[in-house]
C-alpha cells in the first residue's frame, strides 16, 4: 500500500480519484489548494503526488518546486492545459509524468502504479514461499518438494497482483483491468477460472473469496 497525495481543486474529481485509488488498496489524502498541498506533503510524506496545475493560493508548478526542495517523490501532473510550454515547464521542475483532462481513471491508475514501481514502492520479493511451495516471480516458475509446478505467465502475474495488494479485496473488474486491460474482451468469469487454477496448483487456501465483492490474499509474510 502506498500513500498518495491527490491535489485537485475540483471536489468531485478529487473524490473520484481518491476513491479509485483506495479501491486499489492505497491510502489517498485529498488537498484542494496549493498551500494545503504543501502542508500535507510535509506532514504526511506521501509516496506519490497527483498534482493539478491550476490551483488556488499556489499554482501546481509552485507546489512542485516546493516538493523538489526536499523530496524526489514521484509527481504526476494532472491538468486541462495542453500547451507545450506548460508541459516543458513541468518537466523542467522535475515532474515525473503528465496527463491531461479529460482522462481515463484506469489509465491514471496504471500511470500511478508504473511510477510507484519505478520508485520501488510496489516492489515485492523475487521469490516467496506459500507453505511448501516457492514461487519465483522474476523467473515465472514455481516448485515444491516434488519439483516444478506448471504455471502460466498469467497465473504468476495474477498471484503477483494479489501479493502487491495483500489483505485487500480485489474485484473481478479490477483484476481484469490490471492484467488484461479495459479493451480486452475477457469476461469476468475468466478470473474465477484463474483463481481456481491457482488454488489447485499451489494449494493456496489463503486466497479467499469475499462473497459478492471479489478475492483477497490472506497471508502473513
C-alpha positions as a LaTeX table, in Angstrom:
\begin{tabular}{lrrr}
\hline
Residue & $x$ (\AA) & $y$ (\AA) & $z$ (\AA) \\
\hline
Unk1 & 0.00 & 0.00 & 0.00 \\
Unk2 & 1.27 & 3.45 & $-0.92$ \\
Unk3 & 0.27 & 6.83 & 0.47 \\
Unk4 & $-0.91$ & 9.17 & $-2.30$ \\
Unk5 & $-1.49$ & 12.92 & $-2.10$ \\
Unk6 & $-4.23$ & 13.95 & $-4.54$ \\
Unk7 & $-4.10$ & 17.69 & $-5.24$ \\
Unk8 & $-7.13$ & 18.83 & $-7.26$ \\
Unk9 & $-9.40$ & 21.81 & $-6.54$ \\
Unk10 & $-12.47$ & 20.25 & $-8.16$ \\
Unk11 & $-14.10$ & 18.34 & $-5.30$ \\
Unk12 & $-15.81$ & 15.69 & $-7.43$ \\
Unk13 & $-12.68$ & 14.92 & $-9.45$ \\
Unk14 & $-10.56$ & 14.75 & $-6.31$ \\
Unk15 & $-13.07$ & 12.47 & $-4.60$ \\
Unk16 & $-13.29$ & 10.18 & $-7.64$ \\
Unk17 & $-9.51$ & 9.78 & $-7.83$ \\
Unk18 & $-9.24$ & 9.15 & $-4.09$ \\
Unk19 & $-11.98$ & 6.52 & $-4.13$ \\
Unk20 & $-10.49$ & 4.76 & $-7.15$ \\
Unk21 & $-7.02$ & 4.60 & $-5.60$ \\
Unk22 & $-8.43$ & 3.48 & $-2.24$ \\
Unk23 & $-10.23$ & 0.65 & $-4.04$ \\
Unk24 & $-6.82$ & $-0.36$ & $-5.43$ \\
Unk25 & $-5.51$ & $-0.65$ & $-1.87$ \\
Unk26 & $-3.78$ & 2.70 & $-1.37$ \\
Unk27 & $-4.20$ & 5.49 & 1.17 \\
Unk28 & $-5.34$ & 8.69 & $-0.58$ \\
Unk29 & $-5.06$ & 12.13 & 1.02 \\
Unk30 & $-7.03$ & 14.95 & $-0.66$ \\
Unk31 & $-5.83$ & 18.55 & $-0.97$ \\
Unk32 & $-7.83$ & 21.31 & $-2.66$ \\
Unk33 & $-5.36$ & 24.19 & $-2.96$ \\
Unk34 & $-1.62$ & 24.68 & $-3.28$ \\
Unk35 & $-0.94$ & 25.78 & 0.28 \\
Unk36 & $-2.84$ & 22.80 & 1.67 \\
Unk37 & $-0.90$ & 20.51 & $-0.66$ \\
Unk38 & 2.47 & 21.75 & 0.62 \\
Unk39 & 1.32 & 21.38 & 4.23 \\
Unk40 & 0.02 & 17.84 & 3.69 \\
Unk41 & 3.19 & 16.87 & 1.84 \\
Unk42 & 5.38 & 17.98 & 4.73 \\
Unk43 & 3.19 & 16.30 & 7.35 \\
Unk44 & 2.22 & 13.07 & 5.58 \\
Unk45 & 5.34 & 12.45 & 3.44 \\
Unk46 & 3.37 & 10.66 & 0.67 \\
Unk47 & 4.93 & 8.15 & $-1.69$ \\
Unk48 & 3.45 & 9.86 & $-4.75$ \\
Unk49 & 1.65 & 13.10 & $-5.63$ \\
Unk50 & $-1.05$ & 13.64 & $-8.25$ \\
Unk51 & $-0.86$ & 17.40 & $-8.81$ \\
Unk52 & $-3.18$ & 19.70 & $-10.73$ \\
Unk53 & $-1.55$ & 22.81 & $-12.20$ \\
Unk54 & $-4.37$ & 25.34 & $-11.91$ \\
Unk55 & $-4.87$ & 25.64 & $-8.13$ \\
Unk56 & $-6.00$ & 28.34 & $-5.69$ \\
Unk57 & $-3.37$ & 30.05 & $-3.46$ \\
Unk58 & $-0.36$ & 28.41 & $-5.16$ \\
Unk59 & $-0.03$ & 27.02 & $-8.66$ \\
Unk60 & 0.80 & 23.38 & $-9.16$ \\
Unk61 & 4.19 & 24.36 & $-10.56$ \\
Unk62 & 4.93 & 26.33 & $-7.39$ \\
Unk63 & 3.89 & 23.32 & $-5.30$ \\
Unk64 & 6.12 & 21.07 & $-7.39$ \\
Unk65 & 9.02 & 23.48 & $-6.85$ \\
Unk66 & 8.47 & 23.30 & $-3.07$ \\
Unk67 & 8.30 & 19.49 & $-3.16$ \\
Unk68 & 11.55 & 19.24 & $-5.09$ \\
Unk69 & 13.38 & 21.31 & $-2.48$ \\
Unk70 & 13.24 & 18.36 & $-0.08$ \\
Unk71 & 12.00 & 15.26 & $-1.94$ \\
Unk72 & 12.20 & 13.23 & $-5.12$ \\
Unk73 & 8.84 & 11.51 & $-4.55$ \\
Unk74 & 7.14 & 10.79 & $-7.90$ \\
Unk75 & 4.85 & 13.62 & $-9.07$ \\
Unk76 & 2.25 & 13.17 & $-11.80$ \\
Unk77 & 0.89 & 16.45 & $-13.17$ \\
Unk78 & $-2.86$ & 16.48 & $-13.83$ \\
Unk79 & $-4.31$ & 19.38 & $-15.78$ \\
Unk80 & $-6.59$ & 20.54 & $-18.56$ \\
Unk81 & $-3.75$ & 22.60 & $-20.04$ \\
Unk82 & $-2.26$ & 21.00 & $-23.14$ \\
Unk83 & 0.15 & 23.65 & $-24.40$ \\
Unk84 & 3.76 & 22.62 & $-24.91$ \\
Unk85 & 5.17 & 25.37 & $-22.69$ \\
Unk86 & 3.28 & 24.11 & $-19.61$ \\
Unk87 & 4.38 & 20.54 & $-20.24$ \\
Unk88 & 8.01 & 21.56 & $-20.71$ \\
Unk89 & 7.90 & 23.73 & $-17.59$ \\
Unk90 & 6.51 & 20.82 & $-15.58$ \\
Unk91 & 9.39 & 18.59 & $-16.63$ \\
Unk92 & 11.87 & 21.41 & $-16.02$ \\
Unk93 & 10.62 & 21.41 & $-12.42$ \\
Unk94 & 11.26 & 17.62 & $-12.38$ \\
Unk95 & 7.73 & 16.27 & $-12.75$ \\
Unk96 & 7.75 & 12.53 & $-13.45$ \\
Unk97 & 4.69 & 12.25 & $-15.67$ \\
Unk98 & 1.90 & 14.34 & $-17.18$ \\
Unk99 & $-1.72$ & 13.53 & $-18.01$ \\
Unk100 & $-4.42$ & 15.84 & $-19.36$ \\
Unk101 & $-8.14$ & 16.10 & $-18.64$ \\
Unk102 & $-10.46$ & 14.50 & $-19.50$ \\
Unk103 & $-8.69$ & 11.29 & $-18.58$ \\
Unk104 & $-9.42$ & 7.62 & $-18.11$ \\
Unk105 & $-9.37$ & 6.62 & $-14.44$ \\
Unk106 & $-7.94$ & 3.24 & $-15.44$ \\
Unk107 & $-5.13$ & 4.94 & $-17.37$ \\
Unk108 & $-4.42$ & 7.28 & $-14.45$ \\
Unk109 & $-4.28$ & 4.28 & $-12.12$ \\
Unk110 & $-1.84$ & 2.49 & $-14.41$ \\
Unk111 & 0.38 & 5.59 & $-14.66$ \\
Unk112 & 0.43 & 5.82 & $-10.87$ \\
Unk113 & 1.31 & 2.12 & $-10.49$ \\
Unk114 & 4.10 & 2.49 & $-13.06$ \\
Unk115 & 5.61 & 5.41 & $-11.12$ \\
Unk116 & 5.34 & 3.50 & $-7.85$ \\
Unk117 & 7.09 & 0.51 & $-9.40$ \\
Unk118 & 9.92 & 2.70 & $-10.66$ \\
Unk119 & 10.35 & 4.23 & $-7.22$ \\
Unk120 & 10.30 & 0.81 & $-5.55$ \\
Unk121 & 7.11 & 1.42 & $-3.57$ \\
Unk122 & 5.24 & $-1.54$ & $-5.01$ \\
Unk123 & 8.21 & $-3.88$ & $-5.22$ \\
Unk124 & 7.81 & $-7.44$ & $-3.96$ \\
Unk125 & 10.49 & $-10.09$ & $-3.32$ \\
Unk126 & 11.65 & $-12.05$ & $-6.35$ \\
Unk127 & 10.79 & $-15.30$ & $-4.57$ \\
Unk128 & 8.11 & $-16.04$ & $-1.98$ \\
Unk129 & 7.06 & $-19.16$ & $-0.08$ \\
Unk130 & 3.43 & $-20.22$ & 0.25 \\
Unk131 & 3.51 & $-23.22$ & 2.57 \\
Unk132 & 5.78 & $-25.78$ & 0.91 \\
Unk133 & 5.54 & $-24.03$ & $-2.46$ \\
Unk134 & 8.15 & $-21.48$ & $-3.59$ \\
Unk135 & 7.24 & $-19.04$ & $-6.35$ \\
Unk136 & 9.93 & $-17.25$ & $-8.37$ \\
Unk137 & 8.22 & $-14.14$ & $-9.76$ \\
Unk138 & 11.21 & $-12.99$ & $-11.79$ \\
Unk139 & 11.70 & $-16.43$ & $-13.35$ \\
Unk140 & 7.96 & $-17.14$ & $-13.71$ \\
Unk141 & 8.33 & $-20.55$ & $-12.06$ \\
Unk142 & 7.02 & $-22.39$ & $-9.01$ \\
Unk143 & 8.17 & $-25.56$ & $-7.27$ \\
Unk144 & 7.56 & $-27.71$ & $-4.24$ \\
Unk145 & 9.38 & $-30.70$ & $-2.74$ \\
Unk146 & 8.40 & $-32.81$ & $-5.73$ \\
Unk147 & 9.72 & $-30.39$ & $-8.34$ \\
Unk148 & 8.42 & $-27.86$ & $-10.84$ \\
Unk149 & 4.75 & $-26.83$ & $-10.74$ \\
Unk150 & 3.44 & $-25.86$ & $-14.16$ \\
Unk151 & 2.04 & $-22.31$ & $-14.08$ \\
Unk152 & 1.17 & $-19.97$ & $-16.95$ \\
Unk153 & 2.69 & $-16.46$ & $-17.04$ \\
Unk154 & $-0.79$ & $-15.00$ & $-16.47$ \\
Unk155 & $-1.23$ & $-17.14$ & $-13.34$ \\
Unk156 & 2.08 & $-15.80$ & $-12.00$ \\
Unk157 & 1.01 & $-12.24$ & $-12.81$ \\
Unk158 & $-2.29$ & $-12.81$ & $-11.02$ \\
Unk159 & $-0.54$ & $-14.09$ & $-7.90$ \\
Unk160 & 1.85 & $-11.13$ & $-8.01$ \\
Unk161 & $-1.14$ & $-8.78$ & $-8.15$ \\
Unk162 & $-2.60$ & $-10.36$ & $-5.02$ \\
Unk163 & 0.75 & $-10.13$ & $-3.23$ \\
Unk164 & 1.04 & $-6.44$ & $-4.13$ \\
Unk165 & $-2.44$ & $-5.92$ & $-2.59$ \\
Unk166 & $-2.05$ & $-8.38$ & 0.26 \\
Unk167 & $-5.04$ & $-8.37$ & 2.61 \\
Unk168 & $-7.10$ & $-6.13$ & 0.32 \\
Unk169 & $-10.13$ & $-7.21$ & $-1.66$ \\
Unk170 & $-9.78$ & $-7.07$ & $-5.45$ \\
Unk171 & $-12.91$ & $-7.13$ & $-7.58$ \\
Unk172 & $-13.05$ & $-9.09$ & $-10.82$ \\
Unk173 & $-13.13$ & $-5.83$ & $-12.79$ \\
Unk174 & $-10.01$ & $-4.53$ & $-11.04$ \\
Unk175 & $-8.18$ & $-7.77$ & $-11.84$ \\
Unk176 & $-9.31$ & $-7.65$ & $-15.47$ \\
Unk177 & $-8.19$ & $-4.01$ & $-15.81$ \\
Unk178 & $-4.76$ & $-4.76$ & $-14.35$ \\
Unk179 & $-3.97$ & $-7.98$ & $-16.19$ \\
Unk180 & $-5.93$ & $-7.83$ & $-19.44$ \\
Unk181 & $-6.70$ & $-4.13$ & $-19.93$ \\
Unk182 & $-10.07$ & $-2.48$ & $-20.44$ \\
Unk183 & $-10.04$ & $-3.08$ & $-24.21$ \\
Unk184 & $-9.62$ & $-6.86$ & $-24.00$ \\
Unk185 & $-12.88$ & $-8.81$ & $-24.47$ \\
Unk186 & $-12.30$ & $-11.11$ & $-21.48$ \\
Unk187 & $-15.34$ & $-11.93$ & $-19.32$ \\
Unk188 & $-15.14$ & $-11.62$ & $-15.56$ \\
Unk189 & $-15.73$ & $-15.36$ & $-15.07$ \\
Unk190 & $-12.31$ & $-15.89$ & $-16.63$ \\
Unk191 & $-10.90$ & $-14.55$ & $-13.37$ \\
Unk192 & $-12.76$ & $-17.27$ & $-11.45$ \\
Unk193 & $-11.07$ & $-19.92$ & $-13.60$ \\
Unk194 & $-7.61$ & $-18.48$ & $-12.95$ \\
Unk195 & $-8.31$ & $-18.27$ & $-9.22$ \\
Unk196 & $-9.46$ & $-21.90$ & $-9.20$ \\
Unk197 & $-6.29$ & $-22.99$ & $-11.01$ \\
Unk198 & $-4.01$ & $-21.08$ & $-8.62$ \\
Unk199 & $-5.71$ & $-22.59$ & $-5.58$ \\
Unk200 & $-5.42$ & $-26.10$ & $-7.01$ \\
Unk201 & $-1.86$ & $-25.89$ & $-8.30$ \\
Unk202 & $-0.33$ & $-24.04$ & $-5.33$ \\
Unk203 & $-2.71$ & $-25.25$ & $-2.61$ \\
Unk204 & $-3.49$ & $-21.64$ & $-1.76$ \\
Unk205 & $-6.06$ & $-21.81$ & 1.00 \\
Unk206 & $-5.11$ & $-18.22$ & 1.80 \\
Unk207 & $-6.61$ & $-16.99$ & $-1.50$ \\
Unk208 & $-10.14$ & $-16.45$ & $-0.26$ \\
Unk209 & $-13.44$ & $-15.42$ & $-1.80$ \\
Unk210 & $-15.19$ & $-12.35$ & $-0.41$ \\
Unk211 & $-18.78$ & $-13.08$ & $-1.33$ \\
Unk212 & $-20.38$ & $-10.54$ & $-3.64$ \\
Unk213 & $-17.16$ & $-8.50$ & $-4.00$ \\
Unk214 & $-14.11$ & $-10.41$ & $-5.18$ \\
Unk215 & $-10.99$ & $-12.10$ & $-3.80$ \\
Unk216 & $-8.14$ & $-11.36$ & $-1.43$ \\
Unk217 & $-4.88$ & $-12.94$ & $-0.31$ \\
Unk218 & $-4.79$ & $-13.56$ & 3.42 \\
Unk219 & $-1.18$ & $-14.33$ & 4.22 \\
Unk220 & 1.32 & $-13.06$ & 6.78 \\
Unk221 & 4.64 & $-12.67$ & 5.08 \\
\hline
\end{tabular}
